[in-house]
Amino acid sequence: MKIRKGFVSNSSSSSFIINIHSAVKNVDDFIKTFNDFLAEHIENKSWQDGFVQPQFLTPEKVEQSGPNDFIIKEFMPFYNSPDDLPEYIKELKSDDPQLLKEIESKYGMKNRGLRIINNPPKDENGDTDNDESTY
């Protein structure tokens, strides 16, 4: 058990690693396709209270992990629970088969996995308790 001394903040950040299978074969086409998905998401959700507009995908956030498979690395400055996930990530990991089928037919994308790496704040001694979750 760790006992923390001094000031400790209760906010934390997280990194997200999203594995997506896509109909496209290269990173540039994947970025365009994913940004089209984000643009539609923004158009459909921006009227909602509390909507946080996601940043568009850039080459620094994407790597190709295999034929038609891509990994997106994203950062979120505040994360306490799965309820705090950005809405577009919730759509990609939805339990709604109709929504997932729509995303696949429109954008040729299937979510293969989501990993969340919590980056809790450091106390004055630089100590943290990292936590990792997979959905």
Backbone hydrogen bonds, N-H to C=O, Kabsch-Sander energy under -0.5 kcal/mol:
donor,donor_aa,acceptor,acceptor_aa,energy
4,R,2,K,-0.6
13,S,119,N,-1.8
14,S,76,M,-2.5
15,S,117,I,-2.5
16,F,74,E,-3.5
17,I,115,R,-2.7
18,I,16,F,-0.5
18,I,72,I,-2.6
19,N,17,I,-0.5
19,N,113,G,-2.7
20,I,18,I,-0.6
20,I,70,F,-2.9
21,H,110,K,-2.9
22,S,68,N,-3.4
23,A,108,G,-1.4
30,F,26,N,-2.2
31,I,27,V,-2.9
32,K,28,D,-2.0
33,T,29,D,-2.5
34,F,30,F,-3.2
35,N,31,I,-2.5
36,D,32,K,-1.9
37,F,33,T,-1.9
38,L,34,F,-2.5
39,A,35,N,-2.6
40,E,36,D,-2.1
41,H,37,F,-2.3
42,I,38,L,-2.9
43,E,39,A,-2.4
44,N,40,E,-2.5
45,K,41,H,-2.0
46,S,42,I,-2.3
48,Q,45,K,-2.2
51,F,48,Q,-1.6
53,Q,51,F,-0.6
61,K,58,T,-2.0
62,V,59,P,-1.1
63,E,71,I,-2.0
65,S,63,E,-0.5
65,S,69,D,-1.9
66,G,69,D,-1.2
69,D,66,G,-1.9
70,F,20,I,-2.7
71,I,63,E,-3.0
72,I,18,I,-2.8
73,K,61,K,-2.8
74,E,16,F,-2.7
74,E,72,I,-0.6
76,M,14,S,-3.0
79,Y,12,S,-1.6
84,D,81,S,-2.3
85,L,82,P,-1.5
89,I,86,P,-0.8
90,K,86,P,-1.9
91,E,87,E,-2.2
92,L,88,Y,-1.7
93,K,89,I,-1.7
94,S,91,E,-1.2
100,L,96,D,-2.2
101,K,97,P,-2.2
102,E,98,Q,-2.1
103,I,99,L,-2.4
104,E,100,L,-2.3
105,S,101,K,-2.8
106,K,102,E,-2.6
107,Y,103,I,-2.5
108,G,104,E,-1.7
109,M,103,I,-0.8
110,K,21,H,-2.7
112,R,19,N,-3.7
113,G,19,N,-1.0
115,R,17,I,-2.5
116,I,133,S,-3.4
117,I,15,S,-3.1
117,I,115,R,-0.5
118,N,116,I,-0.6
118,N,131,D,-2.9
119,N,13,S,-4.1
123,D,127,D,-1.6
124,E,7,F,-0.6
126,G,123,D,-2.4
131,D,118,N,-0.8
133,S,116,I,-2.9
135,Y,114,L,-3.0
